[in-house]
């Protein structure tokens, strides 16, 4: 398992692709921004990748600011 994709940055798509396509990990900590990349979502789904999404961490890092915003992810 690794942690990736919680905060949005210019290289996030490459980082997520490397983890899913090269490392082929079965569990990803965070990854809340994966929804922005439909092709990578398909790969994660096909591989059965599990995600560990932590709402308190998402609030602390300001990835989301409200519960309503979190629900949209």
C-alpha positions as CSV (number, residue, x, y, z in Angstrom):
1,X,0.0,0.0,0.0
2,X,1.1,3.6,-0.6
3,X,-0.4,7.0,0.0
4,X,-1.1,9.1,-3.1
5,X,-3.6,11.4,-4.6
6,X,-4.9,13.3,-1.7
7,X,-3.6,16.7,-2.6
8,X,-4.0,17.9,-6.2
9,X,-0.7,18.9,-7.9
10,X,0.6,19.1,-11.5
11,X,2.0,15.6,-11.5
12,X,-0.9,13.7,-9.8
13,X,-2.0,11.9,-12.9
14,X,1.5,10.6,-13.6
15,X,1.9,9.6,-10.0
16,X,-1.4,7.7,-9.9
17,X,-0.7,6.1,-13.2
18,X,2.7,4.8,-12.0
19,X,1.1,3.3,-8.9
20,X,-1.7,1.6,-10.8
21,X,0.0,0.6,-14.0
22,X,3.6,-0.1,-12.8
23,X,3.4,-1.0,-9.2
24,X,-0.1,-2.5,-9.5
25,X,-0.8,-2.1,-5.9
26,X,-4.1,-3.5,-4.5
27,X,-4.6,-0.8,-1.9
28,X,-4.1,2.9,-2.1
29,X,-4.2,5.3,0.8
30,X,-6.2,8.4,-0.1
31,X,-6.5,8.7,-3.9
32,X,-9.5,11.0,-3.6
33,X,-8.6,12.8,-6.8
34,X,-8.6,9.7,-8.9
35,X,-12.2,10.5,-10.2
36,X,-10.6,13.3,-12.3
37,X,-8.9,10.6,-14.5
38,X,-11.5,8.2,-16.0
39,X,-8.9,5.9,-17.7
40,X,-7.1,5.4,-14.4
41,X,-10.4,4.7,-12.6
42,X,-11.1,1.9,-15.1
43,X,-7.7,0.5,-14.4
44,X,-8.2,0.6,-10.7
45,X,-11.6,-1.0,-11.0
46,X,-10.3,-3.8,-13.3
47,X,-7.5,-4.5,-10.8
48,X,-9.8,-4.4,-7.8
49,X,-7.8,-1.6,-6.2
50,X,-9.1,-0.7,-2.7
51,X,-9.0,2.9,-1.5
52,X,-8.5,4.1,2.1
53,X,-10.3,7.5,2.1
54,X,-9.9,9.4,5.4
55,X,-12.4,12.2,5.8
56,X,-10.5,13.8,8.8
57,X,-7.3,13.9,6.8
58,X,-9.2,15.4,3.8
59,X,-10.4,18.2,6.1
60,X,-7.0,18.7,7.7
61,X,-5.3,19.1,4.3
62,X,-8.2,21.2,3.0
63,X,-8.9,18.8,0.1
64,X,-12.5,19.2,1.1
65,X,-13.9,21.9,3.4
66,X,-17.4,20.6,4.2
67,X,-19.2,17.2,4.6
68,X,-21.3,18.2,1.6
69,X,-18.2,18.7,-0.5
70,X,-16.8,15.4,0.6
71,X,-20.0,13.6,-0.5
72,X,-19.4,14.8,-4.1
73,X,-16.2,12.9,-4.3
